[in-house]
Amino acid sequence: MKAELNYNNCFFEISELIGKIPDSIAVNEEEALIEMAVVVKRNVESRLNRSSLDDSAKNYDGSKPYKHMKDDVKFTVSRDRNGGLYAKIQGGKNTGYKWKFLNDGTVRNGMIHTRATHFIDHSLSDSEHDIGSIVDRTISKSI
């Protein structure tokens, strides 16, 4: 008794399925990126403290009420020139310029003026597990 196994067809089908994965992932990419941005935004907000200024203080442009950094975290999901999606998590109009000073700290006359908090780095680190889960779930949906 003789049995023949034609494995070339099996490899072709597997190769074809693997070739369809990038297109399938692209369909779910924006939804997954928005979900990731929400996770990072939440972690940034949890790392920021409300400043000691009360709401009667003015913003840098003179407007009131005072906007705390924790309450002014925004995110957008956009496409770059090449069509690739990216998420941007940043401070709003009234607080965005403060991020670099709080994250990296400042030095005046050789002395630390504002101690660095590295809240951006810590927020991204806090988000790694959740982002990995989102990526795994997106890939599972796409297969």
C-alpha positions in Angstrom: 0.0 0.0 0.0 1.3 3.4 -1.0 0.1 6.8 0.2 1.1 10.1 -1.4 1.0 13.4 0.4 0.9 16.6 -1.6 2.2 19.2 0.8 2.8 21.9 -1.8 -0.8 22.9 -1.8 -0.9 23.2 2.1 2.2 25.5 2.1 0.6 27.6 -0.6 -2.6 28.0 1.4 -0.7 28.9 4.6 1.4 31.4 2.7 -1.8 32.9 1.3 -3.3 33.2 4.7 -0.2 34.8 6.1 -0.2 37.3 3.2 -3.7 38.5 4.2 -2.8 39.2 7.8 -1.3 42.8 7.2 -4.5 43.9 5.4 -6.6 42.4 8.1 -4.6 44.2 10.8 -4.9 47.5 8.9 -8.7 47.3 9.2 -8.4 47.2 13.0 -5.4 49.4 13.3 -7.1 52.8 14.0 -9.4 51.3 16.6 -6.5 49.6 18.4 -4.4 52.8 18.3 -7.3 54.9 19.8 -7.6 52.3 22.5 -3.8 52.5 23.2 -3.9 56.3 23.3 -6.7 56.2 25.8 -4.6 53.9 28.0 -1.6 56.1 27.8 -3.7 59.3 28.4 -5.2 57.7 31.5 -1.7 56.8 32.8 -0.4 60.3 32.1 -3.3 61.8 34.1 -2.6 59.4 37.0 1.1 60.5 37.1 0.2 64.2 37.1 -0.7 66.0 40.3 -2.9 69.0 40.6 -0.9 72.1 41.1 -1.2 74.1 44.3 -2.7 77.0 42.4 -6.4 77.5 43.0 -8.9 78.0 40.2 -8.8 81.8 40.7 -5.3 81.9 39.2 -4.9 82.9 35.5 -3.5 80.9 32.6 -0.4 82.2 30.8 -2.7 84.0 28.3 -4.7 85.7 31.1 -7.8 83.5 30.7 -9.7 82.0 33.6 -10.3 79.6 35.3 -6.8 78.1 35.7 -6.3 74.9 33.8 -4.3 72.2 35.6 -2.1 69.9 33.5 -4.0 66.9 34.8 -7.2 68.3 33.4 -5.7 69.3 30.0 -4.4 66.0 28.6 -5.4 65.5 25.0 -4.9 62.8 22.4 -5.3 62.6 18.6 -4.9 59.8 16.1 -3.7 61.0 12.7 -2.1 59.8 9.5 1.4 60.9 8.5 2.5 61.8 4.9 3.0 58.2 4.1 -0.4 57.1 5.3 0.8 55.5 8.5 -1.3 56.0 11.6 0.2 57.5 14.8 -1.2 58.7 18.2 -0.2 61.9 19.9 -0.8 62.4 23.6 0.0 65.9 24.7 -1.0 68.8 26.9 -3.7 71.2 25.7 -3.4 74.9 24.6 -3.0 76.2 28.2 -0.6 73.5 29.6 1.2 71.8 26.7 4.3 74.0 27.0 4.8 72.9 30.6 5.3 69.2 29.8 9.0 69.4 29.0 9.8 71.4 32.1 7.9 69.0 34.4 9.2 65.9 32.7 12.8 66.9 32.3 13.2 69.4 35.1 14.9 72.8 35.0 18.2 74.1 36.2 18.8 77.8 37.1 22.3 79.0 38.0 23.6 75.5 38.3 21.0 74.5 40.8 17.9 72.4 40.3 14.9 74.7 40.0 12.3 72.2 39.0 12.9 68.5 39.8 12.4 66.2 36.9 9.4 63.8 37.3 9.8 61.8 34.1 6.0 61.4 34.1 6.0 60.6 30.4 8.5 57.8 30.7 6.7 56.3 33.7 3.3 56.6 32.0 4.6 54.8 28.9 6.2 52.1 31.2 2.9 51.8 33.0 1.1 51.3 29.7 3.3 48.5 28.3 1.2 45.6 29.6 -2.1 47.1 28.4 -0.7 48.0 25.0 0.7 44.5 24.6 -2.7 43.1 25.4 -4.4 45.4 22.8 -1.8 44.4 20.2 -2.3 40.7 20.9 -6.1 41.1 20.8 -5.8 43.0 17.4 -3.6 40.3 15.9 -5.9 37.5 17.2 -8.9 39.3 15.6 -6.9 39.5 12.3 -6.0 35.9 12.0 
